[in-house]
Amino acid sequence: MADFDQELDASGLNCPLPILRAKKTLNGMEGGQVLHVIATDPGSVKDFDAFAKQTGNELMESKEEGGKFHFLIKKS
């Protein structure tokens, strides 16, 4: 996992809450900063991919580790 500026733990939350929380957190961040999101919803993998494409933010990394999904999103 690369360096990140903020972390959002969305464990236990189901769609669409991880995306909504990430959007709110990203809105308070500066361009170029990186958000690390932790989620447990398997649907979050495709959700964050689509979210990045729709918003223009960069999905830098997406991986599963120990039953949790980790995403690094760079704010555009």
C-alpha positions in Angstrom: 0.0 0.0 0.0 1.4 3.4 -1.0 1.4 6.4 1.2 -1.9 8.2 1.8 -3.2 11.4 3.3 -6.4 10.3 4.9 -8.1 7.0 5.8 -11.7 6.0 5.8 -12.8 2.8 7.4 -16.2 1.8 5.8 -16.1 -1.7 7.2 -19.5 -3.2 7.9 -21.2 -0.7 5.6 -23.1 -1.8 2.5 -23.5 -0.1 -0.9 -23.9 2.8 -1.4 -22.5 4.0 2.0 -18.8 3.3 1.3 -19.0 5.4 -1.9 -21.0 8.2 -0.2 -18.6 8.4 2.7 -15.6 8.4 0.3 -17.2 11.2 -1.8 -17.8 13.3 1.4 -14.2 12.7 2.6 -12.7 13.5 -0.9 -14.7 16.8 -1.0 -12.7 18.0 2.0 -9.4 17.0 0.5 -7.0 18.9 -1.8 -6.3 17.8 -5.4 -3.5 15.3 -5.5 -4.1 14.0 -2.0 -4.7 10.2 -1.6 -7.6 8.6 0.4 -7.2 5.0 1.7 -10.7 3.4 1.9 -11.2 0.1 3.8 -14.5 -1.7 3.0 -16.0 -5.2 3.6 -18.7 -5.1 1.0 -17.6 -7.2 -2.0 -19.7 -5.0 -4.3 -17.3 -2.1 -3.4 -14.7 -3.4 -5.9 -16.9 -2.5 -8.9 -18.4 0.5 -7.2 -15.1 2.2 -6.6 -13.9 1.4 -10.1 -17.1 3.1 -11.5 -16.9 5.9 -9.0 -13.3 6.8 -10.1 -14.3 6.8 -13.8 -17.4 9.0 -13.1 -15.7 11.5 -10.9 -12.3 11.7 -12.6 -10.4 10.7 -9.5 -7.7 8.1 -9.9 -8.2 4.6 -8.5 -4.5 4.0 -7.8 -4.8 0.6 -6.1 -7.5 -1.9 -5.3 -6.8 -5.1 -3.4 -8.4 -7.6 -1.0 -6.5 -8.6 2.2 -7.9 -10.6 5.1 -11.5 -10.3 3.9 -11.3 -6.5 3.6 -11.0 -4.5 0.4 -8.5 -1.6 0.3 -8.6 1.2 -2.2 -6.3 4.1 -2.8 -8.0 7.0 -4.5 -6.1 10.2 -5.6 -8.3 13.3 -5.8 -8.2 15.0 -9.1 
